[in-house]
Amino acid sequence: MKRRIENALDSIEESIENAEDRVEAELEPIEERLDDLEDRAESELGGEGSRLDDLERRLDELEDRAEDESREAISGAKERVRNLRSKR
């Protein structure tokens, strides 16, 4: 039984790492693009803030999305643990 629990914990850890890797991979090109846009906005707009406000909004959305995907991965891992416990 102890081995099954260890295997389940390993599986959960792997699932979380995979979810984090997927989120990072998805966000990387978006973050690069946003950095480019921010740099361009600063050089082109000077004091104008509407584009920067839009950029900040997009970053908030990306953060929310990453948090949601992480929660889903953790929730799935917890469900697997519950399923293992119920099979005992």
C-alpha positions in Angstrom: 0.0 0.0 0.0 2.8 2.4 0.9 4.3 1.8 -2.6 1.0 2.7 -4.2 0.8 6.0 -2.2 4.4 6.8 -3.2 3.6 6.1 -6.8 0.5 8.3 -6.6 2.5 11.1 -5.1 5.2 10.8 -7.8 2.4 10.9 -10.4 0.9 14.0 -8.8 4.3 15.7 -8.7 4.9 14.8 -12.3 1.5 16.1 -13.3 2.1 19.4 -11.6 5.6 19.8 -13.2 4.1 19.0 -16.6 1.3 21.6 -16.1 3.9 24.2 -15.1 6.0 23.4 -18.1 3.0 23.7 -20.5 2.0 27.0 -19.0 5.5 28.3 -19.2 5.9 27.2 -22.8 2.5 28.7 -23.7 3.3 32.0 -22.0 6.9 32.4 -23.2 6.1 33.7 -26.7 3.3 35.9 -25.3 5.5 37.4 -22.7 8.2 38.1 -25.3 5.7 39.8 -27.5 4.4 41.8 -24.6 7.9 42.9 -23.7 8.4 44.0 -27.3 5.2 45.9 -27.3 6.0 47.5 -24.0 9.4 48.6 -25.3 7.9 49.9 -28.4 5.1 51.7 -26.5 7.6 53.4 -24.2 9.7 54.6 -27.1 6.8 55.6 -29.4 4.3 56.9 -26.8 6.4 58.6 -24.2 3.8 59.7 -21.7 0.8 58.2 -23.3 -0.5 55.4 -21.2 -3.4 53.7 -23.0 -1.3 51.1 -24.6 0.5 50.5 -21.4 -2.8 50.1 -19.6 -3.8 47.6 -22.3 -0.5 45.8 -21.8 -1.0 45.6 -18.1 -4.5 44.2 -18.6 -3.2 41.5 -20.9 -0.5 40.6 -18.3 -3.2 40.3 -15.7 -5.2 38.0 -18.0 -2.1 35.9 -18.6 -1.6 35.6 -14.9 -5.2 34.5 -14.3 -4.9 32.0 -17.1 -1.7 30.5 -15.7 -3.3 30.3 -12.2 -6.4 28.6 -13.6 -4.4 26.0 -15.5 -2.3 25.3 -12.4 -5.4 24.9 -10.3 -6.8 22.4 -12.8 -3.7 20.3 -12.8 -3.6 20.3 -9.0 -7.3 19.5 -8.8 -6.8 16.5 -11.2 -3.9 15.2 -9.0 -6.0 15.5 -5.9 -8.8 13.6 -7.6 -6.4 10.8 -8.4 -5.3 10.6 -4.8 -8.9 10.4 -3.7 -9.6 7.7 -6.2 -6.6 5.7 -4.8 -7.8 6.1 -1.3 -11.3 5.0 -2.2 -9.9 1.8 -3.7 -8.3 0.7 -0.4 
